[in-house]
Amino acid sequence: MDILLVIPLALWLMVPMLVPNSAAVLFGGGTPMDFGKKMKDGTRILGDGKTWRGLFGGTASGIIIGLIQLGIVKSMDAPDWWWHAEFQNTILILFLLAFGSMMGDTLGSFIKRRMKKKSGAKVPVLDQYDFFIGTLILIVPLQFDWFYANFIVDEYIIGLIGLIIIIPLLHKAVNIIGYKMGKKDVPW
């Protein structure tokens, strides 16, 4: 593969991970995932910003976007980059990318509450990478061969490094857009 294509390919493969958190904001509202419960120290477990509608809407959005990508790649008769011969395995990968992203973001909120930070408070590094780490926690042990083939072996490691560099920039841009649209209270 051309070395200049590995970073765009890595981004393309991770779109089902990148979409859910933004989509969750659009679908959000309703019942909080923690049902308003508090820890023994009086802080919320997650806060009002993490809702069941956001979790399911974000996860479904990531899977649907992944299926659209699959249709695009199949219609172009492109190489079998990121799907497997078995469609069920492709669905599993899409689910792990999307749900892992949402669970990583939820874990980030849990950590912020333990740090006594309010919803929307800025916590550098955690804010930018929680969804990525959540995805890795699921995808690496459950679909290691896929992850290894697309992000570790040979020049594909450059794509992973590129993702690590680009994610904070994408995170900032998407949050500014969400803030300007009135969907987020803060631009970070």
C-alpha positions as CSV (number, residue, x, y, z in Angstrom):
1,M,0.0,0.0,0.0
2,D,1.2,3.5,-0.8
3,I,2.5,5.1,2.4
4,L,0.5,8.3,1.8
5,L,-2.8,6.3,1.9
6,V,-2.4,4.6,5.3
7,I,-3.5,7.6,7.4
8,P,-6.7,8.3,5.2
9,L,-7.3,4.5,5.3
10,A,-7.0,4.5,9.1
11,L,-9.5,7.4,9.4
12,W,-11.9,5.6,7.0
13,L,-11.7,2.4,9.0
14,M,-12.4,4.3,12.2
15,V,-15.3,6.5,11.0
16,P,-17.8,4.1,12.8
17,M,-15.8,5.0,16.0
18,L,-15.6,8.7,15.3
19,V,-19.4,9.3,14.5
20,P,-21.2,7.9,17.6
21,N,-20.2,10.6,20.1
22,S,-21.4,13.4,17.9
23,A,-24.5,11.5,17.0
24,A,-25.3,10.8,20.6
25,V,-25.6,14.6,21.2
26,L,-28.2,14.7,18.5
27,F,-30.1,11.7,19.9
28,G,-29.5,12.5,23.6
29,G,-31.9,13.6,26.2
30,G,-34.3,11.5,28.2
31,T,-33.3,9.1,30.9
32,P,-29.8,9.3,32.2
33,M,-27.8,6.1,32.1
34,D,-27.1,6.4,35.8
35,F,-30.9,7.0,36.5
36,G,-29.8,10.0,38.6
37,K,-28.0,7.9,41.2
38,K,-25.1,9.1,43.2
39,M,-22.0,7.5,44.6
40,K,-21.3,7.4,48.3
41,D,-19.4,10.7,48.1
42,G,-22.6,12.5,46.8
43,T,-21.4,12.9,43.2
44,R,-23.4,11.5,40.2
45,I,-22.2,8.3,38.7
46,L,-22.2,9.7,35.2
47,G,-24.4,12.8,35.0
48,D,-27.3,14.0,32.9
49,G,-25.2,14.1,29.7
50,K,-25.0,10.4,29.3
51,T,-28.5,9.1,28.3
52,W,-29.8,5.8,27.1
53,R,-31.1,7.5,23.9
54,G,-27.7,8.9,23.3
55,L,-26.0,5.5,23.9
56,F,-28.3,3.6,21.5
57,G,-28.6,6.4,19.0
58,G,-24.8,6.9,18.9
59,T,-24.1,3.2,18.6
60,A,-26.7,2.7,15.9
61,S,-25.3,5.7,14.0
62,G,-21.8,4.3,14.0
63,I,-23.1,0.9,12.7
64,I,-25.3,2.5,10.0
65,I,-22.4,4.7,8.8
66,G,-20.2,1.7,8.7
67,L,-22.8,-0.2,6.6
68,I,-23.0,2.8,4.2
69,Q,-19.2,2.8,4.0
70,L,-19.3,-0.9,3.2
71,G,-21.8,-0.2,0.4
72,I,-19.6,2.5,-1.0
73,V,-16.5,0.3,-1.0
74,K,-18.4,-2.7,-2.4
75,S,-19.9,-0.6,-5.2
76,M,-16.4,0.6,-6.2
77,D,-15.2,-3.0,-6.3
78,A,-12.4,-1.9,-4.0
79,P,-10.2,-4.4,-2.1
80,D,-11.7,-6.1,1.0
81,W,-10.1,-3.6,3.3
82,W,-12.1,-3.8,6.5
83,W,-14.8,-6.3,6.1
84,H,-14.5,-10.0,6.4
85,A,-15.9,-12.6,4.1
86,E,-18.5,-13.3,6.8
87,F,-21.0,-10.5,7.0
88,Q,-21.6,-11.3,10.7
89,N,-18.0,-10.6,11.5
90,T,-18.2,-7.2,9.8
91,I,-21.3,-6.3,11.8
92,L,-19.4,-7.4,15.0
93,I,-16.5,-5.1,14.1
94,L,-18.9,-2.2,13.4
95,F,-20.7,-2.8,16.7
96,L,-17.4,-2.9,18.6
97,L,-16.1,0.3,17.0
98,A,-19.4,2.2,17.7
99,F,-20.3,0.8,21.1
100,G,-16.6,0.9,22.2
101,S,-16.6,4.6,21.4
102,M,-19.7,5.2,23.4
103,M,-18.5,3.1,26.3
104,G,-15.2,4.9,26.3
105,D,-17.0,8.2,26.4
106,T,-19.1,6.9,29.3
107,L,-16.0,5.7,31.1
108,G,-14.5,9.2,30.6
109,S,-17.6,10.7,32.3
110,F,-17.4,8.3,35.2
111,I,-13.7,9.2,35.7
112,K,-14.5,12.9,35.5
113,R,-17.2,12.5,38.2
114,R,-14.7,10.7,40.4
115,M,-12.4,13.7,39.9
116,K,-15.3,15.9,41.1
117,K,-15.5,17.6,37.7
118,K,-18.9,18.7,36.5
119,S,-20.5,17.6,33.2
120,G,-18.8,19.6,30.4
121,A,-15.7,20.4,32.5
122,K,-12.5,20.3,30.5
123,V,-10.1,17.4,31.2
124,P,-7.3,17.4,28.6
125,V,-6.2,14.1,27.1
126,L,-9.2,12.2,28.7
127,D,-11.7,14.4,26.7
128,Q,-9.8,13.7,23.4
129,Y,-9.1,10.0,23.8
130,D,-11.7,8.4,26.0
131,F,-13.7,7.1,23.1
132,F,-10.6,5.8,21.3
133,I,-9.5,3.9,24.4
134,G,-12.9,2.5,24.9
135,T,-12.8,1.2,21.3
136,L,-9.4,-0.3,21.8
137,I,-10.5,-2.1,25.0
138,L,-13.2,-3.9,23.0
139,I,-11.7,-4.3,19.5
140,V,-8.2,-5.4,20.4
141,P,-9.1,-8.6,22.4
142,L,-12.3,-9.4,20.4
143,Q,-11.1,-8.7,16.9
144,F,-7.3,-8.7,17.3
145,D,-6.6,-10.1,13.8
146,W,-8.6,-7.2,12.2
147,F,-6.9,-4.6,14.3
148,Y,-3.4,-6.1,13.7
149,A,-3.9,-6.3,10.0
150,N,-5.2,-2.8,9.6
151,F,-3.3,-0.8,12.3
152,I,-0.1,-2.7,13.4
153,V,1.5,-4.7,10.6
154,D,4.0,-3.1,8.2
155,E,3.2,0.5,7.2
156,Y,-0.2,0.4,8.8
157,I,1.3,1.4,12.1
158,I,1.7,4.8,10.5
159,G,-2.1,5.0,10.2
160,L,-2.4,4.3,13.9
161,I,0.1,7.0,14.8
162,G,-1.7,9.3,12.4
163,L,-5.0,8.6,14.2
164,I,-3.4,9.3,17.6
165,I,-2.2,12.7,16.2
166,I,-5.4,13.6,14.3
167,I,-8.0,12.6,16.9
168,P,-7.6,15.7,19.2
169,L,-7.9,18.0,16.1
170,L,-11.0,16.2,15.0
171,H,-12.4,16.3,18.5
172,K,-11.9,20.0,18.8
173,A,-13.4,20.8,15.4
174,V,-16.5,18.7,16.0
175,N,-17.0,20.2,19.4
176,I,-16.8,23.7,18.1
177,I,-19.3,22.9,15.4
178,G,-21.6,21.3,18.0
179,Y,-21.3,24.4,20.2
180,K,-22.1,26.8,17.3
181,M,-25.1,24.6,16.5
182,G,-26.3,25.0,20.1
183,K,-26.0,21.3,20.8
184,K,-23.2,21.6,23.3
185,D,-22.8,24.0,26.2
186,V,-19.0,24.3,25.8
187,P,-16.8,24.3,22.8
188,W,-14.5,21.5,24.0
